[in-house]
Amino acid sequence: LLRYLREMNVLNDEEKETVEGWITSEGKARCLIDTVMKKGERASSVMVDYLTERPPELWPTLGLTPTSDSL
């Protein structure tokens, strides 16, 4: 996900490294979501689109449903 968001110019190298610097998965997730949300609707849409392309059985873990359009 981080690599994809970097490739899509949602994150810069410093932001990617900041997320990677968190020790726990929860910390990484919180940091990533906060960073992306601050960047606006396009950035959030890029991330949500990526996540919804994952297998549907993962959607409940991500807080998504087939009709969700945001996290």
Contacts in CASP RR format, 6 or more apart in sequence:
PFRMAT RR
TARGET T0000
AUTHOR 0000-0000-0000
METHOD contacts of the structure
MODEL  1
LLRYLREMNVLNDEEKETVEGWITSEGKARCLIDTVMKKGERASSVMVDY
LTERPPELWPTLGLTPTSDSL
1 32 0 8 1.000
1 47 0 8 1.000
1 50 0 8 1.000
1 51 0 8 1.000
2 11 0 8 1.000
2 16 0 8 1.000
2 19 0 8 1.000
2 20 0 8 1.000
2 32 0 8 1.000
4 50 0 8 1.000
5 11 0 8 1.000
5 16 0 8 1.000
5 32 0 8 1.000
5 36 0 8 1.000
5 43 0 8 1.000
5 46 0 8 1.000
5 47 0 8 1.000
5 50 0 8 1.000
6 12 0 8 1.000
6 13 0 8 1.000
6 16 0 8 1.000
8 46 0 8 1.000
10 36 0 8 1.000
10 39 0 8 1.000
10 43 0 8 1.000
10 46 0 8 1.000
10 47 0 8 1.000
11 19 0 8 1.000
11 35 0 8 1.000
11 36 0 8 1.000
15 35 0 8 1.000
18 31 0 8 1.000
18 35 0 8 1.000
19 28 0 8 1.000
19 31 0 8 1.000
19 32 0 8 1.000
19 35 0 8 1.000
20 28 0 8 1.000
21 28 0 8 1.000
22 28 0 8 1.000
22 30 0 8 1.000
22 31 0 8 1.000
32 47 0 8 1.000
33 71 0 8 1.000
36 43 0 8 1.000
36 44 0 8 1.000
36 47 0 8 1.000
37 43 0 8 1.000
37 44 0 8 1.000
44 70 0 8 1.000
44 71 0 8 1.000
47 71 0 8 1.000
48 64 0 8 1.000
48 68 0 8 1.000
48 69 0 8 1.000
48 70 0 8 1.000
48 71 0 8 1.000
51 62 0 8 1.000
51 64 0 8 1.000
51 71 0 8 1.000
52 59 0 8 1.000
52 64 0 8 1.000
52 68 0 8 1.000
54 62 0 8 1.000
56 66 0 8 1.000
59 65 0 8 1.000
59 66 0 8 1.000
59 68 0 8 1.000
62 71 0 8 1.000
63 71 0 8 1.000
64 71 0 8 1.000
END
